[in-house]
């Protein structure tokens, strides 16, 4: 079944009032030549007539797979399973989550359910944040930092409501939580739609382009409790050592590790190995060849709480061949 | 399984159409003479068995068709769609709304076909709605979470619904609705009731089945599947529960104290291809099985003898049903292959 084409799925998160619905209306009304099926939660708010809008209850349940933090969205398994039978009717799927939702169950659903894995690929987690209210949300709600931590793309919206100095400060805080996401500033959610959808942002290639020095600074303002660390090693990574180390790490610390992403060089392998995890659920695959003439380096990024930098570094370094 | 030298029933006694879209469900009408193939594009394609008439396409739902079952009246079918309608397609091609639920999908439909009484049921979100044979609403039954599967027992006295953390069993005719709650943690995605009414079995998100023996409430755990079980079908006398979801047809023994502590019987395995659909013959210990490569086989449960039904091709088998006499088998695939196999001569 290798020839089944995978539908790109975009997950849209953000607090109530951040501008999610405005953005969704833009996506559905602008002429960009692509059709989207939309799974929403606040039906009726959407002022758009679209026969592919699905009204969903966020039904989260625990998997009995021995993974203590593994919750998934049962409604998405059912709804997307049915949508896949209407092939050719749409080019992509957008899933809107309610403002207070933790994005982990949505992301985990795409790792855990075989039917979804076969037919869909998580293209990006898109988080809309309100530049004006974000500091207050970060202070009063743990979901706010989780939504930023999980994002591949962050739309820093309502930039017209803050001063340039406040905007820079808010962006720095967002960056402190999630150094990997692309940040797009916007007023009234006015973002070119092609910049957001079907970008393959969940692909891990962007990690390669990341400047590791950027992350070696100590992050400021840990009040959110969520931050990130990244590491780079220059010798190939032994797949078995890595799996053993990562497996144990996710088992013990998975609840605090919101997202883990890496690009690894395996010995005697021309292709790059992309690794990612959401909490305890991990996934990996080869994603194309290393560039000729450029030194190969394995990189690993953790976004989470209570990250022990020296311990993680030693662990990763010990995975190298000959270490 | 090498397919080149086998003689497939489909070639010698079959009817095949390559339809546009995904075959969501297939079933026969109450008389067993008309087959319907329900499609992901909202249509039904009707085929009269044993006749060369062109198949007739009806647009029944504006969105996708989600579920299909025979109506109590011969020649007629009931279906649910993501347009929020629970509809009846009549033999003359007329379409009636039995009920409509706005933006809520009608995800499951089923019927109890009986000459005298007969019942219809559908589910949307957390509610199962019961109707009499004429489509008059009898009652609505609420559940703690979205209903993921419904089924009547063999006598039409009870209806079961699968949902999170278990299943609920209702008496259709009860004046006060106090259902039997069958609890087991996790997401239950489909449900069947044993033909003699003594057990309820659900399929689960975790590639396993769960069962409850109703006489003493004992739990039955049936696990070890590499994939999700989409089809469960009891053999005619309830001795075996045939299931999809493994690289063989997995049959659990419901006799001799089983299935608790018993290993299942695996048939038609060995090719490394996942079985995606099963349907037990209504009168004999025979099970039809469809696979992810499109192959269909018929298996004698007692001897394990395999009769090749259809060669690989057309995508994963996604729909399968026998007619009431067991003379015809219908199946459909994800890529739109729809077929009927005539088994009349073998039943003599």
Contacts between the chains, C-beta under 8 A, distances in Angstrom:
chain1	res1	chain2	res2	distance
A	1	B	292	6.8
A	1	B	316	7.1
A	43	B	103	5.9
A	51	B	62	7.0
A	51	B	63	6.2
A	52	B	63	8.0
A	53	B	103	7.9
A	54	B	82	7.3
A	54	B	105	7.5
A	55	B	103	4.6
A	55	B	104	6.9
A	57	B	125	7.1
A	57	B	146	6.7
A	59	B	145	5.9
A	59	B	146	6.0
A	59	B	164	7.0
A	61	B	164	5.2
A	61	B	165	7.8
A	61	B	186	7.1
A	61	B	187	5.1
A	61	B	205	7.9
A	62	B	185	7.4
A	62	B	186	7.7
A	63	B	186	7.6
A	63	B	205	6.9
A	63	B	206	6.4
A	64	B	185	6.4
A	64	B	186	4.9
A	64	B	204	8.0
A	64	B	206	5.2
A	65	B	206	6.2
A	72	B	205	7.8
A	74	B	145	7.7
A	74	B	146	7.1
A	74	B	148	7.7
A	74	B	164	6.6
A	74	B	187	5.0
A	74	B	205	7.2
A	75	B	146	6.5
A	77	B	187	7.9
A	77	B	205	7.1
A	78	B	107	6.9
A	78	B	146	7.1
A	78	B	148	6.6
A	79	B	105	7.8
A	82	B	64	6.2
A	82	B	66	5.7
A	82	B	82	6.4
A	82	B	105	7.3
A	82	B	107	7.5
A	83	B	64	7.6
A	84	B	22	7.8
A	85	B	21	7.7
A	85	B	22	4.1
A	85	B	24	5.6
A	85	B	40	3.4
A	85	B	64	6.0
A	85	B	334	7.9
A	86	B	21	7.9
A	86	B	22	7.6
A	86	B	40	4.9
A	86	B	41	6.6
A	86	B	63	7.3
A	86	B	64	4.6
A	87	B	21	7.2
A	87	B	22	6.4
A	87	B	40	6.9
A	89	B	41	8.0
A	113	B	205	7.5
A	114	B	227	6.2
A	114	B	228	6.7
A	115	B	228	7.1
